[in-house]
Amino acid sequence: MTQRTNQRIAYYNGKYVPEGEVRIPYRDRSFLYGDGCFDMTRTFAGKPFRVKEHIDRFYRSLAYLQIDIGLTPGQLTDITHEVVARNAHLLGEGEDWWVGQRVSRGIKSVGEGMDPWEDMGPTVVVDCMPLPFKARAPHYRDGIRVVVPSVRRTPPGSLSPRVKTHNYLNMIMGDLEARDRDPESWAVLLDENGNLCEGIGSNIFIVKDGRISTPQGRYVLEGISRQTVIELARQEGFELVERDIDLYDAYTADEVFLTSTSLCLCPVSKINHATIGDGKVPGPVASRLLKAYSDYVGLDIAAQYLKRLD
């Protein structure tokens, strides 16, 4: 490892450099077209969570986009751990990282011998940044308010939602509409059939009469946190199914919660105008699953957020 610095270190096309020295050419295809993909995990007590699952999903995205980065999954895993290690001294007590692997197809060529850049292959970045505990702490106290915008999720027949691409405009437009109605809300889009789908980096679950449901995998990015909750729910003895969930199901649910990389599992208090259940969060099922998740990672997830409340 190199000498410690007060600036975060990132991996950029074969080198570990201060984050501020990462320079992406403006002709990079991810900047021009959103032609790239990424994956994102978080740390718990400074240790990356389920790195293999995230790297495996990342390589499925690469295969779908037909991008070869010239690194094996094992090599990218080692790079990810090295980035975390080089930044470990910057973490304060009780803090954790988002850790991301990001790839673009590379620079759009303007013609042989006419390009000023040395590296014309894929752009590869591995970086980390602090999790927004303070900004998101109220969600664990009050529940997330979900707004369902008019914007529909891109259908699988157009572009598979199972690939985590850099082109998030579909969900960003939905998020902008939701935030216009409620600045603190999280958008969850409907799929092409009018069923609940997903939001930016989040999957949705509903609970009715002790039975847990979540949208079908073919319509969503199957989050690693989503899969973790599915596994934990079944271990806890809950019946859990993947099925179509419409707004009636959500409005009449006993509980609703979201899963995401940063939040892991967080209760929802309202969807549009409807208060979920008795309005108290978290509900008994979400509480039990959040405890199971916390036990699994060895850290009280909700407490890590709640202690940042003013």
C-alpha positions in Angstrom: 0.0 0.0 0.0 1.2 3.5 -0.7 1.5 6.4 1.7 -1.7 7.4 3.4 -3.5 10.5 2.1 -6.5 12.5 3.3 -8.1 12.1 -0.1 -10.0 8.9 -1.0 -8.1 6.6 -3.3 -9.8 5.0 -6.4 -8.7 2.4 -8.9 -8.6 3.9 -12.4 -7.6 1.9 -15.4 -4.8 -0.1 -13.7 -3.6 2.5 -11.2 -4.6 3.5 -7.6 -4.8 7.3 -7.6 -6.4 10.0 -5.5 -10.0 10.4 -6.4 -9.5 13.9 -7.7 -7.1 12.6 -10.3 -9.7 10.4 -12.0 -10.4 12.1 -15.3 -12.9 10.6 -17.7 -12.5 12.0 -21.3 -15.6 13.7 -22.6 -15.8 11.3 -25.5 -16.2 8.4 -23.1 -19.3 6.5 -24.3 -20.8 6.4 -20.8 -20.8 10.2 -20.8 -22.1 10.4 -24.3 -24.7 7.5 -24.3 -24.9 6.0 -20.8 -23.0 3.0 -22.4 -21.7 1.3 -19.4 -22.6 -0.6 -16.2 -21.8 -0.6 -12.5 -22.5 -2.4 -9.3 -22.5 -1.2 -5.7 -22.1 -2.8 -2.3 -21.7 -1.3 1.1 -19.4 -2.1 4.1 -20.4 -3.1 7.6 -17.8 -2.1 10.1 -15.5 -1.4 7.2 -15.9 -4.8 5.5 -17.6 -5.1 2.1 -20.9 -7.1 2.1 -21.4 -10.1 -0.2 -18.7 -9.0 -2.6 -18.9 -12.3 -4.6 -22.6 -11.8 -5.3 -22.1 -8.2 -6.4 -19.1 -9.0 -8.6 -21.0 -12.0 -10.1 -24.0 -9.7 -10.9 -21.6 -7.1 -12.3 -20.1 -9.6 -14.7 -23.6 -10.6 -15.9 -24.1 -7.0 -16.7 -20.9 -6.9 -18.6 -21.9 -10.0 -20.5 -25.2 -8.5 -21.4 -23.6 -5.4 -22.7 -20.8 -7.3 -24.4 -18.0 -5.5 -22.7 -14.7 -7.2 -21.9 -12.6 -5.4 -19.2 -9.7 -7.7 -19.4 -10.0 -8.6 -15.7 -11.2 -11.8 -14.1 -13.9 -11.7 -11.3 -11.2 -12.7 -8.9 -8.9 -9.8 -9.9 -11.7 -7.3 -9.7 -12.6 -8.7 -6.2 -9.0 -8.2 -5.1 -9.0 -4.6 -6.5 -12.3 -3.9 -4.6 -10.8 -5.1 -1.3 -7.6 -3.1 -2.0 -9.6 0.1 -2.5 -11.4 -0.4 0.8 -8.1 -1.1 2.5 -6.4 2.0 1.1 -9.3 4.2 2.4 -9.9 2.4 5.8 -8.0 5.2 7.8 -10.6 7.8 6.5 -13.6 6.0 8.1 -14.8 7.6 11.4 -16.2 5.6 14.2 -19.5 4.0 13.2 -19.2 5.1 9.5 -19.2 2.9 6.4 -18.7 3.1 2.7 -20.6 2.6 -0.5 -18.2 0.7 -2.7 -18.7 0.7 -6.5 -17.3 -1.0 -9.6 -17.9 1.1 -12.7 -17.2 0.4 -16.4 -17.7 2.3 -19.6 -17.3 0.7 -23.1 -14.6 3.4 -23.6 -13.9 6.3 -25.7 -15.8 6.9 -29.0 -13.2 7.0 -31.7 -13.1 9.8 -34.2 -10.8 8.0 -36.6 -7.5 6.1 -36.8 -4.6 8.3 -35.7 -6.9 11.1 -34.8 -7.5 10.3 -31.1 -5.3 12.1 -28.5 -6.0 9.6 -25.7 -3.6 6.7 -25.0 -6.2 4.3 -23.5 -9.0 3.6 -26.0 -10.3 0.4 -24.2 -13.0 0.1 -21.5 -12.8 2.6 -18.7 -12.7 0.8 -15.3 -13.1 2.6 -11.9 -13.5 1.2 -8.4 -14.2 3.7 -5.8 -15.9 4.3 -2.4 -17.8 7.1 -0.8 -19.4 7.6 2.6 -22.9 6.3 3.3 -25.5 9.1 3.9 -26.5 8.1 7.4 -27.6 11.5 8.6 -29.7 12.3 5.5 -31.5 9.0 5.6 -31.8 8.6 9.4 -35.4 9.9 9.5 -36.6 7.1 7.3 -36.0 4.6 10.1 -37.9 6.8 12.6 -40.8 7.8 10.4 -40.8 5.3 7.5 -40.2 6.1 3.8 -43.0 7.9 2.0 -43.3 6.3 -1.5 -44.8 8.1 -4.4 -45.7 6.2 -7.6 -45.1 8.5 -10.6 -46.8 8.3 -14.0 -43.5 7.3 -15.6 -43.4 3.5 -16.2 -40.3 1.3 -15.8 -38.6 0.4 -19.1 -40.1 -2.9 -20.1 -38.0 -6.1 -20.4 -38.7 -6.3 -24.1 -36.9 -3.0 -24.6 -34.0 -3.3 -22.2 -33.6 -5.8 -19.4 -34.0 -4.2 -16.0 -31.7 -7.0 -14.7 -28.6 -5.2 -16.0 -27.4 -2.3 -13.8 -26.5 0.2 -16.5 -25.3 3.8 -16.2 -28.4 4.9 -18.0 -30.8 5.7 -15.2 -32.9 8.3 -17.0 -36.0 6.2 -16.9 -36.0 6.1 -13.1 -34.6 9.6 -12.7 -37.6 11.0 -14.5 -39.9 9.1 -12.2 -37.9 10.3 -9.2 -38.1 13.9 -10.3 -41.9 13.6 -10.6 -42.2 12.0 -7.2 -39.9 14.6 -5.6 -42.0 17.4 -7.1 -45.0 16.0 -5.2 -43.1 15.3 -2.0 -39.4 16.3 -1.7 -38.7 13.6 0.8 -40.4 10.8 -1.1 -38.9 7.8 -2.8 -40.3 6.9 -6.2 -41.4 3.3 -7.0 -42.3 2.9 -10.7 -45.0 0.6 -12.1 -44.1 -1.9 -14.8 -45.7 -2.1 -18.2 -48.7 -3.9 -16.8 -49.4 -1.5 -14.1 -47.9 -3.5 -11.2 -45.4 -2.2 -8.7 -41.8 -2.6 -10.0 -38.8 -0.8 -8.4 -37.2 2.5 -7.7 -33.7 3.9 -8.0 -31.6 1.2 -6.2 -34.6 -0.1 -4.3 -36.9 -3.2 -4.3 -40.3 -3.2 -2.7 -42.0 -5.9 -0.5 -45.5 -6.0 1.0 -46.8 -8.0 3.9 -50.4 -9.2 4.2 -51.6 -11.7 6.8 -48.0 -12.7 7.5 -47.3 -13.5 3.9 -44.6 -11.6 2.1 -44.7 -10.7 -1.6 -42.2 -8.9 -3.9 -42.3 -8.2 -7.7 -41.2 -10.9 -10.1 -37.5 -10.9 -10.9 -37.8 -10.4 -14.7 -39.2 -6.9 -14.1 -36.6 -5.6 -11.6 -32.9 -5.4 -10.9 -32.7 -8.3 -8.4 -30.9 -6.5 -5.6 -28.4 -8.3 -3.4 -30.2 -6.9 -0.4 -33.5 -8.1 -1.9 -32.0 -11.6 -2.2 -30.7 -11.4 1.4 -34.1 -10.5 2.7 -35.7 -13.4 0.7 -33.2 -15.8 2.2 -33.7 -14.5 5.8 -37.5 -14.4 5.5 -37.6 -18.1 4.5 -35.1 -19.0 7.3 -37.4 -17.2 9.8 -40.3 -19.3 8.6 -42.2 -16.7 6.5 -44.0 -17.6 3.3 -42.5 -15.4 0.5 -43.6 -15.3 -3.1 -42.6 -13.3 -6.2 -45.7 -12.2 -7.9 -47.5 -9.2 -9.5 -48.4 -6.6 -6.9 -50.8 -3.8 -7.9 -51.6 -0.6 -6.0 -54.6 -2.2 -4.4 -52.4 -4.8 -2.8 -50.0 -2.1 -1.6 -52.8 0.2 -0.2 -54.4 -2.7 1.7 -51.1 -4.2 3.0 -50.4 -4.7 6.6 -46.8 -3.6 6.0 -44.6 -2.4 3.2 -40.8 -2.0 3.2 -38.0 -1.3 0.8 -34.6 -3.0 0.4 -31.5 -1.3 -0.9 -27.8 -1.5 -0.6 -27.5 1.4 1.8 -30.7 1.0 3.8 -30.7 -2.8 3.7 -34.4 -2.9 4.9 -36.4 0.1 5.7 -40.2 0.4 6.4 -42.6 2.4 4.3 -45.2 4.6 6.0 -47.2 5.8 3.1 -47.7 5.1 -0.6 -49.2 8.1 -2.4 -52.2 9.1 -0.2 -52.5 5.8 1.6 -51.2 5.2 5.1 -49.9 1.6 5.4 -51.5 -0.5 8.0 -51.8 1.2 11.4 -49.2 3.8 10.4 -46.7 2.6 13.0 -43.2 1.7 11.7 -41.6 -0.7 11.6 -44.3 -3.3 11.6 -43.7 -6.7 13.3 -42.6 -8.5 10.2 -40.2 -5.8 9.1 -38.9 -5.5 12.7 -38.2 -9.3 12.8 -36.4 -9.2 9.4 -34.4 -6.1 10.3 -33.2 -7.9 13.4 -32.3 -11.0 11.4 -30.5 -8.8 8.9 -28.6 -7.0 11.7 -27.6 -10.3 13.3 -26.4 -11.6 9.9 -24.1 -8.6 9.3 -23.1 -8.2 13.0 -24.3 -4.6 13.2 -27.5 -2.9 14.3 -28.6 -1.4 11.0 -31.3 0.9 12.2 -29.3 2.1 15.1 -26.4 3.1 12.8 -28.8 5.5 11.1 -30.9 6.6 14.1 -28.0 7.8 16.2 -27.4 10.5 13.5 -30.8 12.1 14.3 -30.5 15.6 15.7 
